[in-house]
Amino acid sequence: MRPLGSTVLPLSRMLRLIGEAIRHPLRGHPDDSQIVTCIAQYDGLSDDMAAKRDRRFGTLQVGTAAVGSAGIKTTPAGMDRLDELVYELAHQAGGGNESRSGELVQSALVRKIGAMFHVADAEVEVDVPLSQQGVDSLVAVELRNWLSSVMKARVTIFEILQSGSVADFARMVTARSGLITA
């Protein structure tokens, strides 16, 4: 555990964790049932560590979320803008409203496409089809895999390549995303 940057857990924190588990034994969602403790923050792990690629430690990325003094939830440290958008989409209170979800999905798609082609977000035109922005079948496979794993949305390569525009495609992804709850 030393290579993972393990830390000592103070007794007072351990007792608070146990007390919280006793007071609230049932969680609203299974993802909220697991506690990983005594491991350094995700961004503190070196990039070449196997733990960063191990899905069991993926919750470390969201584990650094904190509620500020004003009660505003902040995103975990070390996230880039794309991760922040996905994080915000997944953690909207009560599922958020449909238009806000659509905006977040569109922003995430624009950011992802920009990252794939190494261009600024402003250079990705939302009223132009993906195929006219350089998305070919190989890029569509990568985009589909990202949408499936991160956005929890199932789309076909044909749908990606034949979408009317980025905005239209974002609406389709919003409707199919498992991150967005009603």
C-alpha positions in Angstrom: 0.0 0.0 0.0 2.9 2.4 0.4 3.3 2.9 -3.3 -0.3 4.1 -3.5 0.5 6.9 -1.1 -1.4 5.5 1.8 -2.1 7.7 4.7 -3.0 7.2 8.3 -6.6 7.4 9.2 -7.2 9.3 12.4 -9.4 7.4 15.0 -11.9 10.3 15.1 -12.5 10.0 11.3 -12.9 6.2 11.5 -15.4 6.6 14.3 -17.3 9.2 12.2 -17.4 6.8 9.2 -18.7 3.9 11.4 -21.3 6.3 13.0 -22.5 7.4 9.6 -22.8 3.8 8.4 -24.9 3.0 11.5 -27.1 6.0 11.2 -27.7 5.6 7.4 -27.2 1.9 6.5 -29.1 2.0 3.3 -27.9 4.3 0.5 -30.0 5.6 -2.4 -27.7 4.2 -5.0 -25.2 1.3 -4.8 -22.4 3.5 -6.1 -22.7 5.4 -2.8 -22.2 2.3 -0.7 -18.4 1.9 -0.9 -15.9 3.8 1.1 -12.2 3.8 0.1 -10.0 5.4 2.7 -6.3 5.8 3.5 -5.2 6.2 -0.1 -3.8 9.5 -1.4 -5.9 11.6 -3.7 -6.1 10.4 -7.3 -4.1 13.3 -8.7 -1.4 12.4 -6.1 -0.8 9.0 -7.8 1.9 8.9 -10.5 0.5 8.6 -14.0 2.3 5.3 -14.7 0.8 3.5 -11.7 -1.4 0.5 -12.4 -3.9 1.8 -9.8 -4.8 4.7 -12.1 -5.8 2.2 -14.7 -7.6 -0.1 -12.3 -11.3 0.5 -12.3 -11.6 -0.3 -8.6 -9.8 2.9 -7.8 -11.8 5.0 -10.2 -13.9 6.4 -7.4 -10.8 8.2 -6.1 -11.4 10.7 -8.9 -14.8 11.7 -7.4 -13.8 11.1 -3.8 -12.1 14.4 -3.5 -15.4 16.3 -4.1 -16.1 18.6 -1.3 -19.0 20.8 -0.3 -17.8 24.4 0.2 -18.8 26.6 3.1 -21.6 28.0 0.9 -23.0 24.5 0.3 -21.8 24.4 -3.3 -20.4 21.1 -4.5 -17.0 21.5 -6.2 -15.5 19.1 -8.6 -12.5 17.0 -7.6 -9.1 18.4 -8.0 -7.0 17.4 -11.0 -10.0 17.1 -13.4 -9.8 18.6 -16.8 -12.7 20.5 -18.3 -14.1 17.4 -20.0 -14.1 15.4 -16.8 -15.7 18.4 -15.0 -18.6 18.4 -17.5 -19.2 14.7 -17.2 -18.9 14.9 -13.4 -21.5 17.8 -13.3 -23.8 15.8 -15.6 -23.6 12.7 -13.4 -24.1 14.7 -10.2 -27.0 17.0 -11.0 -29.4 17.1 -8.1 -32.5 15.2 -8.9 -31.3 14.5 -12.4 -31.3 18.2 -13.3 -33.4 19.7 -16.0 -33.5 18.5 -19.5 -32.1 21.7 -21.1 -29.2 21.9 -18.7 -28.4 18.2 -19.3 -28.5 18.9 -23.1 -26.1 21.8 -22.7 -23.7 19.7 -20.6 -23.7 16.9 -23.1 -23.2 19.2 -26.0 -20.3 20.9 -24.2 -18.8 17.6 -23.4 -19.1 16.4 -27.0 -17.5 19.7 -28.3 -14.7 19.3 -25.7 -14.1 15.6 -26.7 -14.1 16.4 -30.4 -11.8 19.3 -29.9 -9.4 17.1 -27.9 -9.5 14.3 -30.5 -8.4 16.8 -33.2 -6.3 19.0 -31.0 -8.4 22.1 -31.7 -9.9 24.7 -29.4 -13.6 24.2 -28.4 -14.5 27.4 -30.3 -13.3 25.8 -33.6 -15.9 22.9 -33.3 -19.0 24.1 -35.0 -22.2 22.7 -33.4 -24.4 23.3 -36.4 -22.1 21.3 -38.7 -22.3 17.4 -39.1 -19.6 15.4 -37.3 -18.5 14.0 -40.7 -17.7 17.5 -42.0 -15.5 18.1 -38.9 -13.2 15.3 -39.7 -14.9 12.4 -37.9 -14.3 9.3 -40.0 -15.1 5.7 -39.2 -12.0 5.2 -37.0 -12.7 8.4 -35.0 -16.4 7.4 -34.8 -15.4 4.1 -33.2 -13.3 6.0 -30.5 -16.2 8.4 -30.0 -18.7 5.6 -29.7 -16.5 3.8 -27.1 -16.2 7.0 -25.1 -19.9 7.7 -25.2 -20.6 4.1 -24.1 -18.2 4.0 -21.3 -18.2 7.6 -20.0 -21.6 9.0 -21.0 -23.4 5.7 -20.7 -25.1 6.2 -24.1 -25.4 3.6 -26.8 -25.0 5.0 -30.3 -24.0 3.4 -33.5 -21.1 4.4 -35.8 -23.7 5.1 -38.5 -25.6 7.5 -36.2 -22.4 9.3 -35.4 -21.4 9.7 -39.1 -24.9 10.5 -40.3 -25.9 13.0 -37.6 -27.3 16.3 -38.9 -25.1 18.4 -36.6 -23.2 18.2 -33.3 -26.2 19.8 -31.6 -28.6 17.2 -33.1 -26.2 14.4 -32.0 -26.0 15.9 -28.5 -29.8 15.8 -28.2 -29.7 12.1 -29.2 -26.9 11.3 -26.7 -28.8 13.3 -24.0 -31.9 11.1 -24.6 -29.9 7.9 -24.4 -27.5 8.7 -21.6 -27.6 6.6 -18.5 -26.0 9.4 -16.5 -29.2 11.5 -16.8 -31.9 10.4 -14.5 -35.5 11.6 -14.7 
